[in-house]
Amino acid sequence: MTTKARQSNIELLRIVSMMLVLIVHADFASLGPPSRDLMLNSPAQFTFRVLMEFVSILCVNIFVVISGWFSIRTSVKDVCKYLWQCLYFSVGIYLFFVLFKLAPVSFNGVIGMLYLGSGEWFVKAYLALMILAPVLNAFVEHASRRQLETLLVAFYAFQTLFSFHGSASFILSGNSTFSFLGLYLLARYMRIYHCNISSSQCVALFVGSIVLNAFIYSIDVWMQTDFATGICMSYANPLVVIGAMSITILFSRLNLASSKIINYVSGSCFAVYLLHCNHWLFSAYCHTVANLYSSFHGLQCVIVIFMYILAVYALAIILDVPRRAIWQFFNSRINERTTFVGNSAGLQY
């Protein structure tokens, strides 16, 4: 198997997307959605939190768009590597809790450790995307541009219409493989056909989608209708899709020299999700953010929470070092002819 060189500009975006995951979980998920009272009493704080939410909510879509941008070439080794990283953290965290008597040995604990429970939805949704990627790649390779465009228009019309009020439960507000399929195909289309969108237009789309989404949410909070709040925060929201796609195009055009540091950190950034979103640790992460929010105020509060987020990010990268070393040890002894399709250029770690 040949190895594709990593593009540090896209790897940097991968790092940023995982930082956004931490931020989105430190805002509405930890502190609750900002209320109308906050809007009236502290409009600056309300505006800041809303803007941060709708910038960071692009995180998941960016991560999937990157996979589609390069295309996933699924192999047995890639699936094993992905599962190894997931189990390395889930098993390790559960054993830590059991060893220090923070949790009992239980059937539910084992189920959660193996990702057979309802938590950590992304792990399962992305694994399904890896399994289906060869079919998507074959379609893109043989379909005409018009066919691909027709499919994308039909897909996003369907998803936008039926995701707004949850009438199609399998969409799950974009938290599903179904939505990942559309993002993957959209990214392949944009990469292959080099749509004539200038960098300034991409910036306008990126900023405009965030501001418009935040404005709709704010109007809904002001009117207390609860009509658009769920829609605005959905990964299936077309404004979120546009924001993720536009920033990916912008980063793809960065003239960034290859960086070993960026490439190394990017290779472990998925560990950030696996660490803080683990069902044993997620509530602790949110609780810590909430305590910091109540203990500090103004700019000091923002700085302290951001430093906490950086610390969690750094801890995840450090904890992933043994996992990479173990994989490299066994990888050197694996027969590389086990590939059944090719190399993966999507989720790199």
LORO-64416 format. One line per field, with one value per atom (N, C-alpha, C): residue number from 1; atom name; x, y, z. Coordinates in pm, whole numbers, plus 50000, padded with zeros to 5 digits. Layout:
BEGIN
n c(NUM ...)
atom c(CA ...)
c1 c(X ...)
c2 c(Y ...)
c3 c(Z ...)
***
This chain:
BEGIN
n c(1 1 1 2 2 2 3 3 3 4 4 4 5 5 5 6 6 6 7 7 7 8 8 8 9 9 9 10 10 10 11 11 11 12 12 12 13 13 13 14 14 14 15 15 15 16 16 16 17 17 17 18 18 18 19 19 19 20 20 20 21 21 21 22 22 22 23 23 23 24 24 24 25 25 25 26 26 26 27 27 27 28 28 28 29 29 29 30 30 30 31 31 31 32 32 32 33 33 33 34 34 34 35 35 35 36 36 36 37 37 37 38 38 38 39 39 39 40 40 40 41 41 41 42 42 42 43 43 43 44 44 44 45 45 45 46 46 46 47 47 47 48 48 48 49 49 49 50 50 50 51 51 51 52 52 52 53 53 53 54 54 54 55 55 55 56 56 56 57 57 57 58 58 58 59 59 59 60 60 60 61 61 61 62 62 62 63 63 63 64 64 64 65 65 65 66 66 66 67 67 67 68 68 68 69 69 69 70 70 70 71 71 71 72 72 72 73 73 73 74 74 74 75 75 75 76 76 76 77 77 77 78 78 78 79 79 79 80 80 80 81 81 81 82 82 82 83 83 83 84 84 84 85 85 85 86 86 86 87 87 87 88 88 88 89 89 89 90 90 90 91 91 91 92 92 92 93 93 93 94 94 94 95 95 95 96 96 96 97 97 97 98 98 98 99 99 99 100 100 100 101 101 101 102 102 102 103 103 103 104 104 104 105 105 105 106 106 106 107 107 107 108 108 108 109 109 109 110 110 110 111 111 111 112 112 112 113 113 113 114 114 114 115 115 115 116 116 116 117 117 117 118 118 118 119 119 119 120 120 120 121 121 121 122 122 122 123 123 123 124 124 124 125 125 125 126 126 126 127 127 127 128 128 128 129 129 129 130 130 130 131 131 131 132 132 132 133 133 133 134 134 134 135 135 135 136 136 136 137 137 137 138 138 138 139 139 139 140 140 140 141 141 141 142 142 142 143 143 143 144 144 144 145 145 145 146 146 146 147 147 147 148 148 148 149 149 149 150 150 150 151 151 151 152 152 152 153 153 153 154 154 154 155 155 155 156 156 156 157 157 157 158 158 158 159 159 159 160 160 160 161 161 161 162 162 162 163 163 163 164 164 164 165 165 165 166 166 166 167 167 167 168 168 168 169 169 169 170 170 170 171 171 171 172 172 172 173 173 173 174 174 174 175 175 175 176 176 176 177 177 177 178 178 178 179 179 179 180 180 180 181 181 181 182 182 182 183 183 183 184 184 184 185 185 185 186 186 186 187 187 187 188 188 188 189 189 189 190 190 190 191 191 191 192 192 192 193 193 193 194 194 194 195 195 195 196 196 196 197 197 197 198 198 198 199 199 199 200 200 200 201 201 201 202 202 202 203 203 203 204 204 204 205 205 205 206 206 206 207 207 207 208 208 208 209 209 209 210 210 210 211 211 211 212 212 212 213 213 213 214 214 214 215 215 215 216 216 216 217 217 217 218 218 218 219 219 219 220 220 220 221 221 221 222 222 222 223 223 223 224 224 224 225 225 225 226 226 226 227 227 227 228 228 228 229 229 229 230 230 230 231 231 231 232 232 232 233 233 233 234 234 234 235 235 235 236 236 236 237 237 237 238 238 238 239 239 239 240 240 240 241 241 241 242 242 242 243 243 243 244 244 244 245 245 245 246 246 246 247 247 247 248 248 248 249 249 249 250 250 250 251 251 251 252 252 252 253 253 253 254 254 254 255 255 255 256 256 256 257 257 257 258 258 258 259 259 259 260 260 260 261 261 261 262 262 262 263 263 263 264 264 264 265 265 265 266 266 266 267 267 267 268 268 268 269 269 269 270 270 270 271 271 271 272 272 272 273 273 273 274 274 274 275 275 275 276 276 276 277 277 277 278 278 278 279 279 279 280 280 280 281 281 281 282 282 282 283 283 283 284 284 284 285 285 285 286 286 286 287 287 287 288 288 288 289 289 289 290 290 290 291 291 291 292 292 292 293 293 293 294 294 294 295 295 295 296 296 296 297 297 297 298 298 298 299 299 299 300 300 300 301 301 301 302 302 302 303 303 303 304 304 304 305 305 305 306 306 306 307 307 307 308 308 308 309 309 309 310 310 310 311 311 311 312 312 312 313 313 313 314 314 314 315 315 315 316 316 316 317 317 317 318 318 318 319 319 319 320 320 320 321 321 321 322 322 322 323 323 323 324 324 324 325 325 325 326 326 326 327 327 327 328 328 328 329 329 329 330 330 330 331 331 331 332 332 332 333 333 333 334 334 334 335 335 335 336 336 336 337 337 337 338 338 338 339 339 339 340 340 340 341 341 341 342 342 342 343 343 343 344 344 344 345 345 345 346 346 346 347 347 347 348 348 348 349 349 349)
atom c(N CA C N CA C N CA C N CA C N CA C N CA C N CA C N CA C N CA C N CA C N CA C N CA C N CA C N CA C N CA C N CA C N CA C N CA C N CA C N CA C N CA C N CA C N CA C N CA C N CA C N CA C N CA C N CA C N CA C N CA C N CA C N CA C N CA C N CA C N CA C N CA C N CA C N CA C N CA C N CA C N CA C N CA C N CA C N CA C N CA C N CA C N CA C N CA C N CA C N CA C N CA C N CA C N CA C N CA C N CA C N CA C N CA C N CA C N CA C N CA C N CA C N CA C N CA C N CA C N CA C N CA C N CA C N CA C N CA C N CA C N CA C N CA C N CA C N CA C N CA C N CA C N CA C N CA C N CA C N CA C N CA C N CA C N CA C N CA C N CA C N CA C N CA C N CA C N CA C N CA C N CA C N CA C N CA C N CA C N CA C N CA C N CA C N CA C N CA C N CA C N CA C N CA C N CA C N CA C N CA C N CA C N CA C N CA C N CA C N CA C N CA C N CA C N CA C N CA C N CA C N CA C N CA C N CA C N CA C N CA C N CA C N CA C N CA C N CA C N CA C N CA C N CA C N CA C N CA C N CA C N CA C N CA C N CA C N CA C N CA C N CA C N CA C N CA C N CA C N CA C N CA C N CA C N CA C N CA C N CA C N CA C N CA C N CA C N CA C N CA C N CA C N CA C N CA C N CA C N CA C N CA C N CA C N CA C N CA C N CA C N CA C N CA C N CA C N CA C N CA C N CA C N CA C N CA C N CA C N CA C N CA C N CA C N CA C N CA C N CA C N CA C N CA C N CA C N CA C N CA C N CA C N CA C N CA C N CA C N CA C N CA C N CA C N CA C N CA C N CA C N CA C N CA C N CA C N CA C N CA C N CA C N CA C N CA C N CA C N CA C N CA C N CA C N CA C N CA C N CA C N CA C N CA C N CA C N CA C N CA C N CA C N CA C N CA C N CA C N CA C N CA C N CA C N CA C N CA C N CA C N CA C N CA C N CA C N CA C N CA C N CA C N CA C N CA C N CA C N CA C N CA C N CA C N CA C N CA C N CA C N CA C N CA C N CA C N CA C N CA C N CA C N CA C N CA C N CA C N CA C N CA C N CA C N CA C N CA C N CA C N CA C N CA C N CA C N CA C N CA C N CA C N CA C N CA C N CA C N CA C N CA C N CA C N CA C N CA C N CA C N CA C N CA C N CA C N CA C N CA C N CA C N CA C N CA C N CA C N CA C N CA C N CA C N CA C N CA C N CA C N CA C N CA C N CA C N CA C N CA C N CA C N CA C N CA C N CA C N CA C N CA C N CA C N CA C N CA C N CA C N CA C N CA C N CA C N CA C N CA C N CA C N CA C N CA C N CA C N CA C N CA C N CA C N CA C N CA C N CA C N CA C N CA C N CA C N CA C N CA C N CA C N CA C N CA C N CA C N CA C N CA C N CA C N CA C N CA C N CA C N CA C N CA C N CA C N CA C N CA C N CA C N CA C N CA C N CA C N CA C N CA C N CA C N CA C N CA C N CA C N CA C N CA C N CA C N CA C N CA C N CA C N CA C N CA C N CA C)
c1 c(50084 50000 50087 50047 50117 50052 50130 50080 50073 49958 49942 49996 50069 50123 50009 50020 49918 49933 49823 49823 49801 49902 49897 49787 49747 49637 49506 49479 49358 49373 49493 49516 49496 49533 49508 49358 49282 49136 49080 49137 49092 49114 49229 49259 49159 49132 49037 48898 48857 48723 48707 48815 48804 48805 48873 48865 48722 48658 48519 48424 48458 48377 48379 48499 48512 48436 48442 48375 48223 48172 48026 47971 48052 48007 48030 48109 48131 48032 47951 47856 47716 47630 47491 47481 47568 47560 47593 47687 47728 47648 47617 47555 47407 47358 47219 47204 47102 47081 47056 47112 47090 46943 46894 46752 46721 46594 46550 46593 46593 46638 46784 46868 47009 47020 46937 46938 46907 46811 46771 46870 46921 47007 47154 47198 47338 47348 47311 47309 47445 47553 47687 47719 47688 47714 47626 47500 47409 47463 47504 47554 47680 47771 47896 47869 47783 47755 47686 47593 47521 47615 47700 47795 47893 47942 48034 47966 47839 47765 47754 47723 47697 47823 47934 48063 48106 48099 48149 48060 47932 47842 47876 47967 48013 48105 48146 48254 48233 48119 48095 48092 48021 48011 48147 48231 48366 48444 48436 48511 48470 48341 48293 48324 48312 48344 48491 48580 48721 48737 48663 48669 48623 48515 48469 48562 48627 48720 48833 48886 48993 48939 48823 48757 48817 48731 48772 48791 48911 48938 48949 48836 48828 48912 48987 49065 49044 49078 49069 49157 49276 49368 49311 49247 49191 49077 48993 48883 48938 49038 49100 49165 49230 49294 49190 49080 48973 48913 48882 48825 48923 49051 49153 49158 49155 49159 49034 48917 48794 48796 48837 48838 48949 49060 49171 49121 49038 48988 48871 48776 48658 48695 48778 48821 48911 49005 49097 49026 48929 48856 48772 48705 48620 48705 48818 48906 48959 48987 49033 48926 48801 48692 48670 48682 48663 48778 48902 49020 49018 48974 48971 48834 48752 48623 48531 48543 48453 48329 48336 48224 48233 48119 48122 48137 48183 48180 48036 47984 47843 47823 47708 47673 47661 47596 47581 47716 47807 47941 48013 48002 48065 47999 47866 47793 47840 47852 47899 48043 48126 48266 48281 48189 48193 48110 48064 47985 47853 47797 47671 47553 47581 47475 47435 47361 47309 47406 47513 47607 47708 47793 47900 47850 47745 47681 47775 47871 47958 48042 48089 48173 48102 47975 47900 47859 47822 47782 47899 48018 48134 48180 48170 48204 48115 47987 47895 47934 47978 48023 48145 48237 48354 48312 48212 48166 48101 48027 47955 48039 48156 48238 48271 48305 48332 48216 48094 47976 47964 47985 47978 48086 48207 48317 48288 48231 48198 48092 47994 47890 47950 48033 48092 48181 48251 48343 48269 48152 48082 47967 47923 47812 47860 47772 47804 47788 47839 47825 47678 47597 47454 47385 47421 47361 47395 47521 47563 47493 47482 47413 47266 47201 47060 47042 47132 47124 47140 47239 47264 47146 47088 46972 46857 46831 46722 46749 46873 46908 46886 46940 46930 46791 46716 46575 46499 46522 46457 46499 46630 46679 46631 46636 46593 46445 46364 46220 46180 46238 46189 46270 46375 46451 46404 46331 46296 46214 46119 46035 46049 46157 46182 46086 46023 45926 45993 46123 46201 46302 46267 46346 46487 46510 46643 46744 46698 46792 46855 46779 46831 46902 46844 46902 47046 47075 47210 47305 47262 47347 47334 47358 47331 47419 47435 47507 47436 47305 47229 47280 47293 47342 47488 47565 47707 47721 47629 47635 47622 47529 47513 47634 47692 47813 47929 47942 48052 48041 47920 47900 47916 47870 47886 48034 48112 48256 48326 48287 48346 48314 48191 48150 48232 48246 48320 48467 48522 48664 48689 48602 48625 48599 48491 48449 48495 48567 48629 48531 48419 48316 48374 48329 48386 48339 48396 48365 48494 48497 48618 48634 48754 48780 48696 48679 48596 48451 48402 48266 48254 48361 48361 48356 48432 48429 48289 48228 48093 47993 48006 47917 47938 48063 48095 48038 48072 48025 47874 47822 47678 47596 47640 47564 47561 47672 47678 47591 47606 47530 47380 47342 47200 47142 47217 47171 47155 47253 47248 47132 47107 46997 46862 46843 46717 46695 46802 46792 46755 46819 46795 46652 46601 46462 46367 46399 46315 46317 46435 46445 46367 46381 46312 46160 46110 45966 45915 46008 45975 45877 45905 45818 45868 45998 46059 46034 46030 46006 46136 46236 46357 46478 46467 46587 46645 46562 46613 46664 46599 46641 46778 46798 46924 47042 47021 47130 47140 47074 47078 47193 47264 47369 47312 47183 47117 47074 47086 47052 47139 47079 47158 47258 47228 47325 47449 47433 47548 47629 47560 47628 47708 47647 47716 47838 47824 47938 48053 48023 48128 48195 48116 48172 48258 48214 48288 48421 48426 48554 48650 48598 48685 48750 48672 48728 48835 48809 48906 49037 49029 49151 49225 49151 49216 49300 49272 49345 49460 49477 49588 49720 49814 49947 50033 50012 50077 50180 50304 50409 50380 50430 50410 50471 50391 50434 50423 50534 50532 50449 50451 50375 50225 50182 50040 49995 50075 50038 50033 50124 50124 50001 49975 49859 49730 49722 49603 49582 49691 49681 49622 49617 49561 49438 49393 49288 49155 49130 49005 49000 49118 49124 49054 49050 48982 48834 48772 48631 48615 48701 48687 48708 48789 48814 48698 48670 48573 48428 48401 48263 48234 48333 48307 48196 48103 47985 48020 48140 48183 48239 48281 48353 48279 48181 48118 48049 47978 47910 48011 48127 48231 48287 48302 48351 48253 48126 48024 48011 48019 48007 48123 48242 48359 48344 48299 48277 48173 48065 47959 48012 48098 48156 48248 48327 48416 48334 48224 48138 48077 48042 47980 48083 48211 48315 48389 48386 48459 48361 48403 48314 48391 48318 48374 48486 48585 48697 48774 48783 48853 48785 48654 48579 48609 48611 48640 48780 48877 49016 49030 48970 48982 48919 48801 48735 48815 48869 48950 49076 49137 49255 49219 49102 49055 49035 48977 48956 49090 49188 49321 49384 49362 49418 49358 49226 49160 49213 49230 49283 49423 49509 49647 49651 49565 49561 49524 49428 49386 49500 49574 49687 49794 49821 49923 49879 49752 49702 49699 49697 49692 49830 49936 50071 50094 50061 50080 49999 49877 49794 49863 49924 49994 50116 50188 50308 50272 50166 50123 50078 50003 49958 50077 50174 50291 50367 50373 50443 50377 50244 50174 50158 50148 50132 50251 50370 50490 50488 50397 50387 50260 50187 50063 50092 50039 50054 49968 50032 49960 49875 49880 49796 49653 49621 49484 49388 49439 49352 49253 49126 49026 48976 49008 48970 49087 49158 49266 49294 49367 49399 49289 49286 49192 49260 49199 49252 49155 49056 48956 48996 48960 48994 49135 49230 49370 49411 49471 49519 49633)
c2 c(49881 50000 50124 50220 50347 50439 50531 50625 50764 50827 50963 51061 51160 51263 51347 51379 51460 51606 51673 51815 51888 51962 52024 52128 52189 52286 52217 52101 52028 51962 51917 51859 51965 52089 52198 52218 52209 52221 52106 51987 51873 51901 51962 51999 52103 52202 52308 52249 52156 52098 52027 51961 51893 51993 52106 52213 52266 52276 52323 52226 52096 51998 52029 52058 52093 52221 52317 52446 52430 52354 52339 52267 52178 52109 52194 52300 52390 52506 52519 52630 52582 52560 52524 52393 52296 52163 52170 52256 52267 52371 52482 52596 52610 52532 52546 52658 52654 52761 52895 53003 53135 53176 53235 53267 53409 53439 53574 53674 53630 53718 53758 53662 53694 53791 53773 53864 54007 54023 54156 54217 54134 54185 54193 54107 54107 54072 54166 54137 54099 54155 54122 53974 53930 53791 53697 53736 53655 53643 53753 53753 53670 53683 53607 53457 53415 53273 53216 53292 53244 53232 53332 53326 53211 53191 53079 52945 52935 52810 52781 52883 52858 52857 52898 52871 52728 52692 52561 52447 52474 52367 52312 52377 52328 52207 52177 52081 51945 51883 51747 51746 51841 51846 51871 51954 51977 51846 51771 51647 51548 51539 51446 51499 51629 51688 51663 51669 51640 51498 51405 51266 51256 51325 51324 51398 51501 51579 51491 51404 51314 51181 51143 51015 50907 50826 50715 50593 50536 50413 50302 50242 50151 50027 49992 49868 49800 49673 49601 49668 49710 49772 49904 49982 50110 50091 49992 49964 49917 49829 49781 49896 49986 50100 50190 50213 50296 50230 50102 50031 50024 50009 50002 50133 50246 50374 50392 50355 50370 50283 50157 50064 50098 50150 50191 50289 50385 50484 50432 50365 50320 50214 50119 50015 50074 50159 50219 50304 50385 50472 50387 50284 50200 50125 50071 50000 50096 50219 50319 50343 50358 50382 50261 50141 50021 50003 50026 50008 50099 50223 50319 50324 50221 50203 50324 50386 50495 50444 50319 50256 50105 50037 49892 49817 49695 49608 49566 49597 49571 49539 49479 49448 49575 49677 49805 49871 49855 49910 49847 49716 49645 49682 49695 49735 49873 49966 50099 50098 50016 50007 49960 49875 49821 49904 50020 50112 50048 49959 49896 49966 50071 50151 50265 50360 50472 50589 50586 50699 50694 50797 50807 50776 50846 50817 50833 50925 50952 50830 50757 50640 50543 50517 50420 50478 50604 50666 50674 50704 50714 50576 50475 50339 50294 50325 50290 50363 50489 50564 50497 50449 50378 50253 50182 50060 50092 50202 50238 50319 50367 50453 50392 50262 50206 50220 50207 50223 50368 50462 50604 50640 50589 50618 50563 50443 50383 50466 50515 50598 50727 50795 50921 50900 50787 50760 50739 50677 50643 50737 50817 50908 51032 51089 51216 51330 51445 51562 51594 51583 51613 51517 51389 51289 51319 51354 51384 51510 51610 51733 51705 51623 51590 51517 51424 51350 51443 51534 51625 51720 51771 51859 51784 51661 51581 51544 51509 51468 51583 51700 51811 51872 51860 51902 51811 51681 51584 51604 51613 51625 51754 51863 51992 51991 51933 51932 51843 51724 51625 51622 51702 51704 51815 51913 52030 51995 51906 51871 51724 51662 51524 51425 51461 51371 51249 51260 51144 51114 51022 51000 50952 50889 50836 50945 51067 51178 51222 51220 51249 51384 51485 51621 51623 51531 51525 51436 51381 51292 51149 51128 50998 50974 50847 50812 50866 50874 50927 51066 51154 51289 51287 51195 51183 51149 51068 51030 51154 51243 51365 51455 51471 51552 51494 51364 51296 51321 51302 51321 51468 51559 51702 51739 51687 51716 51657 51536 51476 51563 51610 51694 51822 51890 52016 51994 51883 51855 51821 51743 51695 51802 51877 51969 52112 52139 52270 52383 52381 52482 52623 52707 52841 52932 52911 52993 53058 53189 53258 53251 53280 53278 53382 53498 53602 53557 53483 53430 53325 53244 53144 53209 53318 53392 53447 53502 53557 53449 53331 53220 53172 53165 53118 53214 53341 53441 53457 53462 53482 53370 53245 53131 53133 53171 53176 53289 53407 53523 53502 53448 53426 53323 53216 53114 53172 53252 53315 53415 53486 53583 53514 53405 53330 53277 53223 53171 53282 53398 53509 53560 53569 53611 53512 53384 53281 53291 53319 53336 53460 53567 53691 53673 53602 53583 53467 53388 53273 53178 53149 53059 52915 52899 52765 52693 52772 52713 52676 52762 52743 52700 52696 52668 52531 52429 52297 52290 52361 52363 52428 52539 52613 52529 52447 52369 52228 52205 52074 52068 51955 51936 51924 51893 51884 52021 52123 52259 52298 52339 52374 52487 52577 52682 52624 52520 52452 52378 52317 52248 52347 52461 52564 52617 52642 52691 52593 52464 52361 52346 52348 52331 52451 52571 52691 52702 52667 52678 52569 52454 52349 52395 52459 52511 52616 52702 52806 52745 52647 52584 52506 52451 52377 52469 52599 52695 52762 52727 52783 52728 52816 52774 52749 52634 52601 52491 52519 52419 52299 52184 52062 52079 52048 52065 51932 51884 51758 51770 51888 51908 51902 51976 51976 51835 51769 51635 51535 51551 51459 51480 51607 51637 51595 51618 51578 51428 51353 51208 51157 51243 51202 51282 51375 51467 51397 51283 51211 51162 51150 51110 51212 51338 51442 51408 51367 51326 51203 51102 50976 50992 51091 51114 51187 51308 51389 51351 51282 51240 51101 51036 50908 50924 50830 50848 50854 50809 50821 50960 51033 51158 51282 51265 51381 51471 51411 51493 51569 51507 51574 51693 51676 51787 51904 51875 51981 52045 51963 52015 52109 52075 52160 52294 52291 52415 52502 52440 52515 52578 52507 52563 52681 52669 52780 52901 52875 52984 53060 52988 53053 53116 53078 53127 53249 53266 53378 53459 53578 53667 53739 53777 53857 53788 53866 53815 53707 53725 53625 53489 53488 53364 53296 53374 53320 53259 53329 53282 53153 53150 53032 52909 52925 52812 52768 52864 52828 52752 52792 52721 52579 52564 52431 52345 52402 52330 52287 52378 52344 52231 52233 52128 51992 51988 51863 51814 51907 51872 51812 51880 51833 51697 51678 51551 51437 51462 51358 51321 51421 51394 51311 51347 51274 51130 51112 50977 50890 50953 50877 50828 50879 50840 50690 50627 50482 50404 50452 50385 50382 50493 50500 50409 50406 50323 50174 50134 49995 49957 50048 50019 50006 50094 50087 49956 49910 49785 49668 49659 49548 49568 49693 49722 49673 49679 49634 49484 49415 49270 49226 49323 49292 49281 49181 49166 49271 49364 49477 49435 49308 49263 49233 49265 49244 49349 49450 49555 49498 49531 49482 49591 49716 49822 49916 49959 50055 50125 50235 50312 50408 50445 50547 50680 50778 50915 51005 50946 51026 51054 50968 50986 50935 51024 50985 50999 50895 50899 50801)
c3 c(50000 50000 50000 49924 49924 50025 50079 50180 50121 50130 50081 50182 50131 50219 50275 50401 50464 50425 50405 50375 50507 50550 50683 50695 50584 50592 50632 50573 50609 50745 50777 50910 51019 50990 51084 51104 50996 51008 51091 51077 51157 51307 51338 51477 51526 51442 51478 51500 51415 51428 51562 51609 51738 51854 51835 51935 51943 51828 51825 51895 51891 51964 52114 52166 52307 52339 52248 52271 52269 52171 52162 52285 52342 52464 52588 52575 52688 52690 52587 52580 52617 52522 52552 52627 52593 52656 52804 52841 52982 53059 52994 53064 53036 52941 52901 52800 52716 52618 52687 52635 52697 52687 52793 52803 52754 52750 52714 52822 52948 53056 53036 52995 52969 52853 52753 52638 52681 52773 52817 52916 53007 53114 53075 52986 52946 52798 52711 52566 52510 52566 52517 52546 52668 52705 52621 52601 52519 52377 52318 52181 52168 52264 52260 52265 52358 52373 52250 52193 52075 51956 51936 51824 51840 51963 51988 51961 51997 51974 51825 51746 51606 51520 51575 51511 51543 51670 51712 51668 51639 51599 51460 51391 51262 51277 51399 51425 51360 51384 51334 51181 51123 50978 50913 50974 50922 50920 51030 51042 50933 50905 50803 50663 50643 50513 50477 50575 50550 50497 50554 50508 50363 50330 50193 50099 50151 50069 50015 50101 50059 50006 50050 50026 50116 50172 50257 50168 50169 50097 50200 50230 50344 50324 50428 50429 50564 50571 50697 50802 50761 50856 50909 50823 50866 50965 50939 51031 51165 51160 51284 51361 51290 51355 51422 51353 51408 51533 51524 51638 51754 51722 51827 51905 51835 51906 51992 51938 52015 52140 52125 52239 52337 52287 52375 52481 52439 52534 52615 52552 52627 52731 52692 52785 52893 52852 52948 53052 53009 53102 53198 53143 53229 53333 53290 53384 53491 53452 53549 53655 53612 53706 53798 53741 53822 53920 53872 53955 54077 54058 54168 54236 54209 54274 54256 54137 54103 54031 53987 53920 53943 53953 53975 53843 53852 53735 53712 53595 53568 53421 53394 53255 53173 53228 53157 53132 53227 53209 53093 53082 52970 52839 52839 52719 52672 52768 52732 52683 52743 52705 52560 52514 52379 52281 52324 52240 52194 52275 52241 52306 52384 52444 52352 52407 52327 52318 52396 52398 52285 52278 52178 52036 51995 51867 51749 51759 51645 51609 51709 51684 51590 51617 51538 51402 51400 51274 51176 51228 51139 51093 51180 51140 51026 51034 50925 50797 50809 50692 50628 50710 50658 50581 50634 50568 50433 50427 50305 50207 50249 50165 50028 50019 49885 49789 49838 49753 49707 49798 49764 49662 49684 49591 49452 49445 49316 49243 49318 49256 49202 49282 49238 49116 49114 49003 48871 48877 48753 48720 48816 48790 48716 48635 48570 48669 48632 48719 48741 48634 48645 48741 48733 48823 48969 48992 49129 49180 49095 49134 49165 49082 49105 49237 49265 49391 49510 49503 49615 49637 49532 49545 49609 49562 49617 49763 49792 49929 50027 49994 50090 50094 49987 49993 50089 50077 50164 50309 50333 50471 50536 50462 50518 50552 50465 50485 50603 50610 50707 50837 50847 50972 51066 51014 51094 51218 51203 51317 51354 51307 51344 51283 51171 51109 51046 51017 50972 51082 51169 51292 51263 51148 51118 51088 51064 51040 51172 51280 51415 51421 51359 51359 51306 51216 51158 51234 51349 51429 51379 51250 51192 51069 51036 50914 50792 50797 50684 50646 50744 50717 50674 50729 50691 50543 50491 50350 50261 50296 50218 50225 50344 50360 50280 50285 50214 50063 50008 49864 49825 49911 49882 49877 49971 49973 49851 49810 49690 49568 49560 49447 49442 49555 49559 49528 49572 49547 49400 49340 49204 49099 49116 49011 49033 49142 49164 49133 49200 49173 49183 49094 49080 49192 49310 49426 49473 49475 49517 49667 49715 49858 49932 49868 49932 49943 49844 49851 49961 49976 50084 50220 50237 50363 50388 50283 50297 50334 50272 50304 50447 50489 50624 50729 50715 50812 50803 50682 50664 50723 50704 50757 50909 50972 51118 51172 51114 51160 51139 51024 50996 51093 51120 51213 51354 51395 51527 51535 51426 51423 51436 51361 51368 51509 51567 51704 51802 51787 51879 51868 51746 51727 51794 51780 51841 51994 52051 52197 52240 52164 52197 52196 52095 52082 52167 52221 52307 52239 52113 52037 52040 52067 52065 51933 51826 51694 51624 51634 51554 51634 51768 51848 51815 51806 51772 51631 51540 51400 51386 51452 51441 51488 51590 51648 51591 51479 51414 51314 51313 51214 51073 51063 50934 50881 50962 50920 50799 50688 50570 50596 50690 50723 50788 50868 50931 50824 50729 50619 50535 50504 50424 50497 50628 50705 50707 50725 50728 50592 50487 50353 50313 50345 50305 50377 50505 50577 50531 50489 50436 50306 50221 50095 50124 50220 50256 50306 50393 50444 50335 50239 50130 50043 50049 49967 50042 50169 50246 50193 50174 50130 50253 50313 50440 50417 50457 50442 50532 50491 50570 50710 50811 50949 51022 51076 51151 51277 51340 51463 51435 51332 51296 51258 51176 51131 51246 51342 51456 51544 51577 51663 51593 51464 51389 51395 51396 51402 51532 51635 51764 51803 51719 51763 51788 51723 51749 51893 51955 52096 52185 52142 52220 52236 52126 52134 52221 52199 52271 52421 52460 52602 52668 52622 52697 52670 52559 52531 52584 52644 52707 52812 52817 52902 53051 53088 53228 53258 53154 53176 53126 53038 52976 53079 53173 53273 53359 53386 53464 53387 53256 53171 53177 53156 53157 53295 53399 53536 53568 53524 53548 53478 53354 53279 53350 53395 53466 53593 53666 53789 53758 53653 53614 53571 53502 53454 53571 53677 53793 53886 53871 53961 53906 53775 53713 53628 53591 53517 53406 53304 53196 53121 53081 53003 53080 53211 53294 53283 53280 53267 53134 53026 52893 52890 52947 52946 53026 53145 53231 53164 53107 53041 52919 52845 52727 52769 52878 52927 52970 53031 53068 52943 52839 52714 52654 52655 52604 52685 52817 52902 52870 52847 52809 52674 52582 52449 52462 52538 52555 52625 52725 52796 52701 52614 52519 52424 52377 52287 52359 52484 52563 52588 52626 52654 52529 52413 52288 52244 52305 52266 52281 52395 52406 52302 52273 52174 52038 52000 51871 51871 51982 51990 51981 52050 52046 51905 51842 51705 51610 51621 51535 51555 51679 51710 51638 51651 51588 51437 51395 51253 51172 51231 51161 51136 51206 51192 51119 51070 50998 50848 50785 50641 50572 50502 50443 50323 50286 50176 50219 50345 50392 50340 50270 50218 50119 50134 50038 49945 49974 49882 49854 49958 49940 50070 50062 50181 50219 50346 50393 50394 50328 50333 50403 50470 50540 50682 50774 50914 50936 50951 50966 51111 51165 51300 51311)
***
